[in-house]
Structures are given as C-alpha cells and as structure tokens.
Amino acid sequence: MRYPAMAAERRHTLYFLGETRAFSPVFLDSEIDMTAVLGHRAAERDAGRSLSVVSYVVHAVSHAMARHPEANAAVRGRLRPRLAKYADVNAKVTFDKNMNGHRVVLSAVLRGAQSATLDEIQAWLEVHRESDPMSAPEFAGVRLLHRLPAWLGRPAFQIRSRSLAQRPTLFGTVAVTSLGHRPVDGFHSVGGTTVTFGVGRIADRPVVREQQVTAVPVMRLSMAFDHRVIDGAEAADVLADVKAGLEGFAE
C-alpha cells in the first residue's frame, strides 16, 4: 500500500480547517419559498439578463447582516478574547475550481456587499467563476501557499488569518457556499466567519396553503454560527431576515 503525500493544491484547505477548530459552531436551517426569486429571475431572463440564485442569496444575506452588527463580527483569543465588529459586510463565496488536475474549493471576498446591487453581485460572481485559478490575481495568495513547504506555509497562513484586522479581507465577515447545482437538499459548513450560509437545491415540495396542498419551489438554507460571538436568538433573527428578504424579494 502506498501513502502518497497530500497534493500541494490542497494545503490551503488543510491550513484553513486547522484554524476553524477554535470555532464553537451551532447549526440552524430553514426552508425558503423561492417563488418570488424565481419569478423575478424568469422575468429578467426574458429581458436578456441572467442572474444566479447565489446572487439573490448573497444580496439577502448582506442586507440581513448589515441589520445585525453583533453577527458581523469576529472573536480572537482564549485567555483574553477580543471582539472585532466590522462596519462593512464582506461576503465570502466559495468556487469549485481545478488546479493542476486537482479539484479544489477556493473563495473570494466581495467587499461592502451590503451596498452592492444585484447586477454588481452577479458581475462579481461571473468574473470569479470564469477566472483561471492558475493565473487570476485574486488567487495569487493561494498559489503562494502551495509553493511554500508545509512547515512554512502553515505558520504564514496562521499569522495572517489570526489578525482581526485582516480577517474581513481574507475570510470575509459572512460566508455563502452552495451545492444547489447538485441533488443536495441541505448541508452545513463552517466558513471561517461568525455566520456561514449553505445553499441547497430548489425543488418543488408540498406546502399547505389556505387548507390546500400545493407544490411550491422550496430551497433549504442552512446556517452555522459561532456561539462564542452570538447566541441562538440573534442567529435565528439573522436567518429570519434572510428568509424574509428572499421570500419577499424586491430589487
């Protein structure tokens, strides 16, 4: 039996998971009626405007987080914990990429997402979805980590990621990750931020309305939150605001 070394292209994930061990995650989820979003999306498609479901989620999440500054924060330290609250909502989104034949997950951060329009979010997503991770400037830091030996790359990642001042640009202040393009109803992920949203697929499900069962396009939205920073009641309010933003979507 052979035991090959881990591919260098996966080192950033290994370093990241090591840093998230300090989190105290709690998980919530809710079902979202996507009728309004799909209606708006279809109308825009007819007008020649293509919009991703993830764009709608990032839009709703960013506005909800702006209303909950206690959640738009990060904590660092054990003996003398420090809390940082951030003025801007920086939304981290994950992307499925290929580097040197290895399938990896990479992320990018949309700064000031609470002020971004749906079009701006969509344009940003398209740039990062289509970018080549082997040459795109936004992934230069990851490529550098891959080139460094593990004994040097790990502490380099730790030094930067443990800075409360640099966390918003590295990890964002809220994370959105989606597997909705596959037959995944829901999943939970810790994205290195106090709040992380996991997006599942949209599927027609039976819903009772006015004492009648009808089919409604429903999306499972999961949420992981760091209990060190906020409690369940605050987290539930954030999730409720995101749900309301999507179900009553109005651009």
Secondary structure, DSSP 8 states (H G I E B T S, - for coil): -------GGGHHHHHHHHHGGG--EEEEEEEEE-HHHHHHHHHHHHTT----HHHHHHHHHHHHHHT-TTTSEEEE-SSS-EEEE-SS--EEEEEEEEETTEEEEEEEEETTGGG--HHHHHHHHHHHHHS-TTT-GGGHHHHHHHHS-HHHHHHHHHHHHT-TTTHHHHT-SEEEEE-TTTT--------SSSEEEEEEEEEEEEEEETTEEEEEEEEEEEEEEETTT--HHHHHHHHHHHHHHHHT---
